[in-house]
């Protein structure tokens, strides 16, 4: 099998590792889990491509913001 016939993983799949939440404390899991679940659902439903990848990157940025908001001191 040469490079032109080797199956490729979707370009967006590697980003899913950053949606993991199991390592977080429970109060941060509550924020991160729904977003991670949504990311995996969308990645499985949408075709791979630039728009799917961009959307997942923006969702990751949003998840990071929400987790930081949960960490912010009141």
C-alpha positions as CSV (number, residue, x, y, z in Angstrom):
1,X,0.0,0.0,0.0
2,X,1.6,3.3,-1.0
3,X,0.9,6.8,0.4
4,X,-1.9,7.5,-2.0
5,X,-3.9,4.4,-0.8
6,X,-3.1,4.5,2.9
7,X,-6.3,5.2,4.9
8,X,-6.0,8.5,6.7
9,X,-7.6,9.4,10.0
10,X,-9.8,12.5,9.7
11,X,-7.8,15.7,10.1
12,X,-9.9,16.8,13.0
13,X,-9.5,13.6,15.1
14,X,-6.2,14.5,16.9
15,X,-7.8,17.6,18.4
16,X,-10.3,15.4,20.3
17,X,-7.6,14.5,22.8
18,X,-7.8,18.1,24.1
19,X,-11.5,17.6,25.0
20,X,-10.6,14.9,27.6
21,X,-12.0,15.7,31.0
22,X,-11.5,12.6,33.1
23,X,-8.3,14.1,34.7
24,X,-10.1,17.2,35.9
25,X,-11.6,17.6,39.4
26,X,-15.4,17.0,39.5
27,X,-16.3,20.7,39.4
28,X,-14.3,21.2,36.2
29,X,-15.5,18.0,34.7
30,X,-19.1,19.4,35.0
31,X,-18.0,22.3,32.7
32,X,-15.8,20.3,30.3
33,X,-17.7,17.1,29.8
34,X,-20.7,18.4,27.9
35,X,-18.4,20.3,25.5
36,X,-16.2,17.2,25.0
37,X,-19.2,15.1,24.3
38,X,-20.5,17.6,21.8
39,X,-17.0,17.7,20.1
40,X,-17.0,13.9,19.7
41,X,-20.6,13.9,18.4
42,X,-19.9,16.6,15.8
43,X,-16.6,15.0,14.7
44,X,-18.5,11.7,14.1
45,X,-21.4,13.3,12.3
46,X,-19.7,15.8,10.0
47,X,-17.4,15.2,7.1
48,X,-13.7,15.8,7.6
49,X,-12.6,19.1,6.2
50,X,-11.6,22.7,6.9
51,X,-14.9,23.8,8.3
52,X,-15.2,20.9,10.7
53,X,-11.6,21.4,11.8
54,X,-12.1,25.1,12.3
55,X,-15.3,24.5,14.3
56,X,-13.7,22.0,16.6
57,X,-10.8,24.4,17.2
58,X,-13.2,27.2,18.1
59,X,-15.2,24.8,20.3
60,X,-11.9,24.0,22.1
61,X,-11.1,27.6,22.6
62,X,-14.6,28.1,24.1
63,X,-14.2,25.1,26.4
64,X,-10.9,26.5,27.6
65,X,-12.6,29.8,28.4
66,X,-15.4,28.1,30.3
67,X,-13.0,26.1,32.4
68,X,-10.9,29.2,33.2
69,X,-14.2,30.9,34.1
70,X,-14.9,28.1,36.6
71,X,-11.4,28.5,38.0
72,X,-11.7,32.3,38.4
73,X,-11.8,33.7,41.9
74,X,-15.0,35.4,42.8
